[in-house]
Amino acid sequence: MARPKSLRKVVKPPGFKGYKPYGHQQRRQKPVDLLYEEYEALKLADYDLMTHQEASEIMGISRATFARIYERARRKIARAFVEVKEIKAVYGHALLDKSWLVCNKCFARFTIPETITERNCPVCKSYNIETVK
């Protein structure tokens, strides 16, 4: 029996729900699902320019596990580019660092400090918000 996957710490969820190819007549294809932890691995290694060891410590996983997640993310992005497929952000096995919310009106992602009691979007003031899952 396989060992259950531990949750991977994600500091901030992706700021997008997905990406679609531009300028291509796309027939209905299944999108490529990019898990939150794969997004976080790409962000830490390629955007924040951290070593795999530094990034793995932030995510609370081993360096080898980080390397596997990072490689899987790179392959998914490459497949989406080459096969002209949509990329969708999917929750996966993530543990969000804080309680993140998304506004269904302006799509802003944010957290609310515990000292504030009113739960509305800080950008557009809408009450149509939900917890990021």
N, C-alpha and C positions, 0 to 999 in steps of 0.2 A: 504494500500500500504506500502511495506517495505521501511525502510530508506536506502538510498544508502550507500554502504560500503565506509569508508574513506580509503585513501591509507595508507599503513603501511611503515614506514621508514626502509629501509634496508641499513646498512652502506656499505657492500660489498657483491656483488652477490656470489653465490656458485662458487667454483673453479672447478666445474665439470658439465658435461651435464647429467650424469646419472651413475648408477652402475648396473652391471649385476651379477647374482649369478655365482659362480665358481664351476665347477665340477658336474653340474647337467644338464641332457639332458632336456632342456626346450622346451616345445611345445609353440607355439605362443600364449601367453597370453597378455592381456592388461597390460601395465606397471602401476605402482603406481606413480601418479603425486605428487611430493613434491613441494609445492609452495615456492617461495623465502622467503615470510614472515614466513613460517613454518620452513624453514632451519634456518633463523635468530633467531627465538625463541629457537630452539634446541641449536644453537651455544651460544647464550647469557646465557641460563640457565644451560646447561650441560657442555659446554666447558669453557666458561668464568666464570662459577660459580656465576652468579649474582642472586639476588633474583628476584621474579616476579615483584616486584615494581620497582626495578632499571631497569630491562630490558624493562618494559612497558614504562618507561619515555624515554628511548633511542629510542624506536620504535614510540613514539608519540601516544600511545593508552592507554586505561584504563587497570588496572591490571586484571580485569575480562576478557576483550577481549584477553589480552596476554595469560591468563590461557587456554582459549578455543583454541587459535591457537596452543599453546604448546601441549595440549592434542591431538589435531587432528594430529599433526606431529608425536607424539609418536605412535599413533595407526596405522598410515600409514607405518611407519618403521617396526613395529611389523608384520603387515599384509604382507609386502614384504618379511620379513624373513621367516615367517611360511609358506606362500603359494609359496615360491621360485619364486618371481617376480622381474622384473627389476624395478629400481627406476629412474625416470626422473625428472630433475629440470625444473620447469615451472614458468614463470614470475608471474602470480597471480595478487594480488592487491598491488603491491609493488611500492614504490617511492624510487629510488636509491638516496643515499646521494650525489653522484657525478655522472658525466657522465662517465660510464664505457664502455670500448671497449673490444672486443675479437678478437684475431688473428685467422684467419681461416687456417693458416699454422701450427703454433705450439700450438694453443689453449690457449695461455697466456691471462690473463685478467688484464687490467691495465687502469689507467687514464692518461691523458696528461695535464700537467699544462697549464694554459692559456697563459703563456709567450712563449711557444714553438709553432711554426707554422707548423712544419713538422709532419704529421700524419702517422707514421709508428710504427710497433711493436718494443718496446725497447729490446726484447729478440732476435728475428731472423731478424729484420729489414724489414720484409715483409710489403707491402702496402695493402695486402689483409686483411683488418680489417673492422669490423662493430660494430655498437652500440649494447650493450647488451639490449635485450628486454625481 
